[in-house]
Structures are given as C-alpha cells and as structure tokens.
Amino acid sequence: MFTIENIKSIWVVVSLGLIPITIAYFILFKKVTSILALRHPELYKSLGEINFVKNNSISSSSRFMKFIIFGKYKRTSDLELYKYAGICRFLLISGLFLFTISFIIPIVIGKYS
C-alpha cells in the first residue's frame, strides 16, 4: 500500500516531469507553427495564425490543440509536419495526463493525512 510519504514522492517526480515535457512542447510548437506558416498558409490561417504571443487567444489555442490532439495534421502530405506534430501530440497528451495527476495527488494527500 502507498504511504503518504510515497505519494508525496510520486507528486514531486510527476510535477518535475512536467518541466522537460513543457520545454520540448514549446520547441516543437514553434517548429510546427513555422512549418504551417511557410508550407500551409491556408491551414495556418484557419488555425488563427497562432504564435507564442501574437494571436494566442483562447479560440486559436483551442483550434491548434484540436488540430494536434485529433491528428488533423495527418491529412497533409508533409512528412516533416507529420513527424513534429506527432511528437507534439504525444507531449501534449502526456503533459495533460501528468498535470491531472499532479493536481489530484495533493487532494489525496489532504484527504488521507
């Protein structure tokens, strides 16, 4: 059975695991948006011309996340986009999963300590 100390250790590992995932996602996000802007301008416009700062609204961010999570990038014939967006998808889903765990663990610790 897990002790509170074990659960706290798991929380630290999961929370720290988000750091490299986030950094890698930001790098790939920039690469994917650059590819979209250069090679697929109509698709880039339909996603709201998203960037780190410019045009980074809730609606354009959600469109980009849907584009990545649902694998809509696979519809293009661009192998480089396919590769980077696929890794981006893995990082995004992994990050969301780890974030959920790191959010729930303190609730569990508070309930059972």
URQUI-V876728 format. One record per residue. N is the residue number from 1. RES is the residue in one small letter. SS is DSSP state (hx for helix, st for strand, lp for the rest). Layout:
n->(N/N)
res->(RES/RES)
ss->(SS/SS)
This chain:
n->(1/2/3/4/5/6/7/8/9/10/11/12/13/14/15/16/17/18/19/20/21/22/23/24/25/26/27/28/29/30/31/32/33/34/35/36/37/38/39/40/41/42/43/44/45/46/47/48/49/50/51/52/53/54/55/56/57/58/59/60/61/62/63/64/65/66/67/68/69/70/71/72/73/74/75/76/77/78/79/80/81/82/83/84/85/86/87/88/89/90/91/92/93/94/95/96/97/98/99/100/101/102/103/104/105/106/107/108/109/110/111/112/113)
res->(m/f/t/i/e/n/i/k/s/i/w/v/v/v/s/l/g/l/i/p/i/t/i/a/y/f/i/l/f/k/k/v/t/s/i/l/a/l/r/h/p/e/l/y/k/s/l/g/e/i/n/f/v/k/n/n/s/i/s/s/s/s/r/f/m/k/f/i/i/f/g/k/y/k/r/t/s/d/l/e/l/y/k/y/a/g/i/c/r/f/l/l/i/s/g/l/f/l/f/t/i/s/f/i/i/p/i/v/i/g/k/y/s)
ss->(lp/lp/lp/hx/hx/hx/hx/hx/hx/hx/hx/hx/hx/hx/hx/hx/hx/hx/hx/hx/hx/hx/hx/hx/hx/hx/hx/hx/hx/hx/hx/hx/hx/hx/hx/hx/hx/hx/hx/lp/hx/hx/hx/hx/hx/hx/lp/lp/lp/lp/lp/lp/lp/lp/lp/lp/lp/hx/hx/hx/hx/hx/hx/hx/hx/hx/hx/hx/hx/lp/lp/hx/hx/hx/hx/lp/lp/lp/hx/hx/hx/hx/hx/hx/hx/hx/hx/hx/hx/hx/hx/hx/hx/hx/hx/hx/hx/hx/hx/hx/hx/hx/hx/hx/hx/hx/hx/hx/hx/hx/hx/hx/lp)
